[in-house]
Each structure stands twice: as C-alpha cells, then as structure tokens.
C-alpha cells in the first residue's frame, strides 16, 4: 500500500476540531481536538469512561457529534455512517470480533466487503495481503480455514485482513492486544509498523502503557471526555502518563526489594513483640 500522490504528507490525515457529544446527564466528549498525520501510529489513552470509544465511533460514522468539525486530508467532511467512513478510507477493528465461526476466513471477509467482488478477485487480493503483511505462512490454507479452527490471534488477523481489503488510509484499533499472547502482540506490532511505513495512519486505543510507549510516536490523553495533553509517549514514563490520565499525583512505587525488606522487618517486629 502506498500513499496516494494527491495527499500532502505534511497536512493531517485526520483532524478533529471541537468535537462534542452529549448524552442525557453525560458529556462523553467535550470540545475534543485530535490531529493524526500520514503514516503515524497515534495512541489515544484514558481510563474507562474517558470518552475514547465514543470519539472513535464518531470518526467511524457510527455516532454523530453534537458539535465540532471533522477534516479529512484538509477538507471538511461530515461522516454519517460506517459505509461513508470506509468510502473515505477509514477502517476500524473493534475489540470484540464480528466473525461467523462456521464460515471460512474468505467467506467472513467477503461478508464484510462493500461492492461486488468475484471469488477469483477476492482470493487473489487475500493472498496478496496475507503475504505482504505476514498474516499467515500459507495464504491459501489460511483463507480456506474455518474461523472455529483459529486462535484468538488468528481471528484478529481476519478482522485486520477485512479492514485492509478496503485499502484504508486510516486504521482504528480498539484495545487490540487485550486478548493476545505476548508473541501474537509482537506479530501485530510488526504488521502495524509495516502499514505505517507504507503511509497508512493508525489510531491505537490501549490501556497498556508499555506497548504505547514502544509503538506510538504521539499520544492524545483524555480524561472525563476532554483532552488533557498531547505528548510523545517515548519521552514519558508509565507514571507520568498515568498522572495525565487520572488527573492526580500518584504515589511513587517503591522497588520490590524495598517492599520485601519492609515486610520482613514488620514480620520480625511482630514476632519479637510480647
């Protein structure tokens, strides 16, 4: 996948300005600004209820904002549905997979496509993407396997494959490693780095601070529906990111050896007490 020639690599791929979404008694997003550049892996951090999921659904057209503007490659757009988002070049992989266990990988992928594809075209495209992004060692065998036979990591690759078939310019991933083994997570990271190198922008939603610091070049932090800062997570610590997320000074964690020593002294004092 290569970046289209008509896209200015200096301009934001996606820019949100003052996005606000209210529900009865709750402000889910309050004047949120967000900028994602071409080829950038950009994290959105925040505790549960911070407004991350609502914001992603707004970008994907599943939720409509009450106020604010969305700009796509410099032009103001109104995204009214996921179909329109996909037509623009926005794809999303949700935390909970939407796959049919009794169908094959190819059949599941076909069900999620917009437009008409012949089986030959689909098979060729699946094989090319599986090879290009190292999603499976045997593309043909992978396409014919039933989803019920796949591991959790392999099922996620089916969702990513379905998203990649739309040739996205922006890929949104919601808590993608929450059910993955460390090895499967590393495989995912390699895929995301290849996508970013080809010009695809990635919005990465996660609570795992170590992987955000290792993978992402910028991070928008949210708290109670508002943005509290935009930082380079590689220059932050887990402690400083947590402070931005929670809005309070957190007690410094003592080294495990120090805690063990205190526990031993307390136990000794208790044993010596009359």
Beta strands, then each sheet from edge to edge (+ up, - down):
strand 1: 12-23
strand 2: 26-37
strand 3: 41-45
strand 4: 67-72
strand 5: 75-77
strand 6: 90-93
strand 7: 170-174
strand 8: 201-205
strand 9: 218-223
strand 10: 226-231
sheet 1: 2+ 1- 4+ 5-
sheet 2: 6+ 7+ 8+ 3+ 9+ 10-
end
